[in-house]
């Protein structure tokens, strides 16, 4: 087994097809297939299942991929260390982020990092909190952005994002200065299940309140559209709210509720040199720029 075969395998798993993997690394589909066949023959096991639905890992593939990702990460560390010794900056950082954070903060963070390290490649995977934490665990991403509560990862706090009630423009509660949790009891409630539902459910449980959940949705924009369409009201993070809301109004909650957003990683000690530099840029941004939420 050589490193190129391992790299091909990882790209196939990430891309989900031989053709897409080949496009990423400059191989034809047959070239990708040849490398995969050689790798499986040398290991003596089948790593991938191929069918009409696409490509998935076999049991053997699932068992070896964490080790292959670790090998790839260690080699990347070596290359970056050698480059640093020679006065060069090279590398690639794969980052996990959730939609509302991506929209507001990834562009300025990437720009700030690229200004210092233009030759380091930045890749992003977008998903929910659980997906991001799974990617961290599997080694799919080097670092990520997520909100507490988190388990089995290192968490570096960055900012606090308040949650607000969101009602449609002519809702009876629209004129209130704040909305008490008790006032959600008799209202059709749209639950945003993008990760912050844990905080919302805990807050309702503490107050011994059971909201009437009419819909469970994962997409921020879908929830906002449903509120604007008078299908219910909701609670969502301020970061997910539009700058110029149309047909909706956000109101503070009483008692207040917020989520703590931060960087997540397996261990800051074991990050690649490039990833360590990225975390420094991120921390500096939030400590010095004091971006509004």
C-alpha positions in Angstrom: 0.0 0.0 0.0 1.3 3.4 -0.9 0.2 6.8 0.3 -1.3 7.8 -3.1 -3.7 4.7 -3.0 -4.7 5.7 0.5 -5.3 9.3 -0.6 -7.5 8.0 -3.5 -9.5 5.9 -1.1 -10.1 8.8 1.2 -11.2 11.0 -1.7 -13.6 8.4 -3.0 -15.2 8.0 0.4 -15.5 11.8 0.8 -16.8 12.4 -2.7 -19.1 9.4 -2.9 -18.1 8.5 -6.4 -15.1 7.5 -8.5 -15.7 10.3 -11.0 -15.9 13.1 -8.5 -12.8 11.8 -6.6 -10.9 11.6 -9.9 -11.8 15.3 -10.7 -10.4 16.3 -7.3 -7.0 14.6 -7.7 -6.6 14.7 -11.5 -7.3 11.0 -12.3 -9.8 9.4 -14.8 -12.5 7.2 -13.4 -10.5 4.1 -14.6 -7.4 5.5 -12.8 -9.3 5.8 -9.6 -10.7 2.3 -10.1 -7.3 0.9 -10.8 -5.8 2.3 -7.6 -8.7 1.1 -5.5 -8.5 -2.4 -6.9 -4.8 -2.5 -6.2 -5.3 -1.3 -2.7 -8.0 -3.8 -1.9 -5.9 -6.6 -3.5 -2.9 -5.7 -1.4 -4.9 -5.5 1.8 -6.9 -8.7 1.0 -10.3 -7.1 1.8 -13.1 -5.2 0.0 -13.2 -1.7 1.3 -16.1 -0.3 -0.8 -19.5 -1.4 -1.9 -20.6 -0.2 -5.3 -24.3 -0.1 -6.3 -26.8 2.2 -8.1 -27.2 4.3 -4.9 -23.5 5.1 -5.0 -20.5 4.0 -2.9 -20.5 3.0 0.7 -17.9 1.5 3.1 -17.9 -2.2 3.8 -17.4 -3.4 7.4 -13.7 -3.7 6.7 -13.7 -0.2 5.2 -15.3 1.3 8.3 -12.7 -0.4 10.5 -9.7 0.8 8.6 -10.7 4.3 7.6 -10.0 6.0 11.0 -6.5 4.6 10.8 -6.1 5.8 7.2 -7.3 9.3 8.1 -4.8 9.3 11.0 -2.0 8.3 8.6 -3.0 11.1 6.2 -3.2 13.6 9.0 0.2 12.6 10.4 1.8 12.9 6.9 0.3 16.4 6.5 1.8 17.4 9.9 5.2 16.2 8.7 4.9 18.1 5.4 3.9 21.3 7.3 6.7 21.0 9.8 9.3 20.6 7.1 7.8 23.5 5.2 8.0 25.7 8.3 11.6 24.8 8.8 12.3 25.8 5.2 10.4 29.1 5.7 7.4 28.1 3.6 3.7 27.7 4.6 1.8 24.9 3.0 -1.1 22.7 4.0 -4.8 22.1 4.0 -7.4 22.6 6.7 -10.8 21.0 6.7 -13.4 22.9 8.8 -16.9 21.9 9.9 -19.5 24.7 10.3 -23.2 25.1 10.8 -25.3 27.3 8.3 -25.9 30.5 10.5 -22.3 30.6 11.6 -21.0 30.0 8.0 -23.1 32.8 6.5 -22.0 35.5 9.0 -18.4 34.5 10.1 -16.7 32.2 7.6 -16.1 34.8 4.9 -14.3 37.3 7.3 -12.5 34.5 9.1 -11.3 32.9 5.8 -10.2 36.3 4.5 -8.3 37.1 7.6 -6.5 33.8 7.5 -5.8 33.9 3.7 -4.3 37.4 4.2 -1.6 35.8 6.5 -1.3 32.4 4.8 -2.4 32.6 1.1 -0.9 29.2 0.2 -2.8 27.2 2.8 -6.0 25.6 1.4 -9.2 26.0 3.4 -12.1 23.5 2.9 -15.5 23.6 4.6 -18.1 20.9 5.4 -21.5 22.3 6.5 -23.9 20.5 8.7 -25.6 20.4 12.1 -23.9 20.2 15.4 -24.1 16.4 15.6 -22.7 16.0 12.1 -19.8 18.3 12.9 -19.0 16.5 16.1 -19.1 13.2 14.2 -16.8 14.6 11.6 -14.4 15.6 14.3 -14.5 12.1 15.9 -14.0 10.4 12.5 -11.2 12.8 11.4 -13.3 14.1 8.4 -12.6 17.6 9.6 -9.7 19.0 11.5 -11.6 21.5 13.5 -15.2 22.8 13.7 -17.6 25.3 15.0 -20.5 24.1 17.2 -22.5 25.1 20.3 -22.6 23.6 23.7 -23.4 21.1 25.0 -20.6 19.0 23.5 -19.0 15.7 24.6 -15.6 14.1 24.0 -14.1 17.1 22.3 -12.1 20.2 23.3 -14.2 23.3 23.3 -12.8 26.9 23.0 -15.6 29.5 23.6 -15.9 32.3 21.1 -19.2 34.1 21.4 -22.6 34.0 23.1 -25.6 34.1 20.8 -29.0 34.9 22.4 -32.2 33.1 21.3 -35.3 35.1 20.5 -39.0 34.4 20.1 -40.1 34.9 16.5 -43.8 35.7 15.6 -45.6 36.9 12.5 -46.0 40.6 11.9 -49.7 40.9 13.1 -49.5 38.3 15.9 -51.1 39.4 19.2 -47.7 39.2 21.0 -45.9 41.4 18.5 -46.1 44.5 20.7 -44.6 42.9 23.8 -41.1 44.0 25.0 -40.4 40.3 25.9 -42.2 37.0 25.7 -42.6 34.7 28.7 -42.2 31.0 28.2 -45.8 30.4 29.6 -47.1 32.3 26.6 -46.0 29.6 24.2 -48.3 27.0 25.7 -51.4 27.8 23.6 -49.5 28.7 20.5 -48.7 26.4 17.5 -44.9 26.0 17.9 -42.4 25.3 15.1 -39.3 23.6 16.5 -36.1 24.3 14.8 -34.0 21.1 15.0 -30.6 22.3 14.0 -29.0 21.7 17.3 -30.3 24.5 19.6 -33.5 22.5 20.3 -31.7 20.9 23.3 -31.4 24.3 25.0 -35.0 25.1 24.2 -36.4 21.8 25.4 -34.4 22.0 28.6 -35.7 25.6 29.3 -39.3 24.4 28.8 -38.7 21.4 31.0 -37.2 23.6 33.8 -40.3 25.8 33.6 -42.6 22.7 33.5 -44.1 23.9 30.3 -45.0 21.7 27.3 -45.3 23.6 24.0 -47.7 22.5 21.3 -45.2 21.5 18.6 -46.9 21.6 15.3 -43.8 21.2 13.1 -40.2 20.0 13.4 -37.9 21.6 10.8 -34.1 21.6 10.3 -33.7 24.6 7.9 -33.6 28.1 9.4 -35.2 29.7 6.3 -38.0 27.2 6.2 -38.9 27.9 9.8 -38.9 31.7 9.1 -41.1 31.2 6.1 -43.5 29.1 8.0 -43.8 31.7 10.8 -44.3 34.5 8.1 -47.0 32.2 6.7 -48.8 32.3 10.1 -48.3 28.5 10.7 -46.9 29.1 14.2 -44.3 30.9 16.2 -40.8 29.7 17.2 -37.6 30.3 19.1 -34.3 30.6 17.3 -30.8 32.0 17.6 -30.3 35.7 16.7 -27.5 34.6 14.4 -30.0 32.8 12.2 -32.3 35.8 11.9 -32.3 38.0 8.8 -30.9 41.5 9.0 -34.1 42.8 7.3 -36.9 40.6 8.5 -40.1 40.5 6.3 -43.5 39.6 7.8 -41.9 38.5 11.1 -40.8 40.1 14.3 -38.2 38.8 16.9 -38.7 39.5 20.6 -36.5 38.8 23.6 -37.3 35.9 25.8 -38.1 36.0 29.5 -36.1 34.4 31.1 -33.2 35.0 28.7 -31.8 32.0 26.8 -28.5 31.9 24.8 -26.2 29.4 23.2 -22.4 29.4 23.6 -20.6 28.9 20.3 -17.0 27.8 20.0 -14.2 26.0 18.2 -14.3 22.2 18.7 -11.5 19.7 18.0 -10.1 16.4 19.3 -7.1 18.1 20.9 -5.5 21.4 20.3 -2.1 19.7 21.1 -2.4 17.4 18.2 -3.6 19.9 15.5 -1.4 20.4 12.4 0.7 23.6 12.4 -1.7 25.1 9.8 -4.8 24.2 11.9 -3.2 25.7 15.0 -2.6 28.9 13.1 -6.2 29.0 12.0 -7.4 28.7 15.6 -5.2 31.6 16.5 -6.7 33.7 13.8 -10.2 32.8 14.9 -9.6 33.5 18.5 -7.9 36.8 17.7 -10.9 37.8 15.5 -13.4 37.2 18.2 -11.3 38.8 21.0 -10.3 41.9 19.1 -12.9 42.5 16.4 -15.8 42.0 18.9 -18.2 41.1 16.0 -21.9 42.0 16.7 -24.4 39.1 16.8 
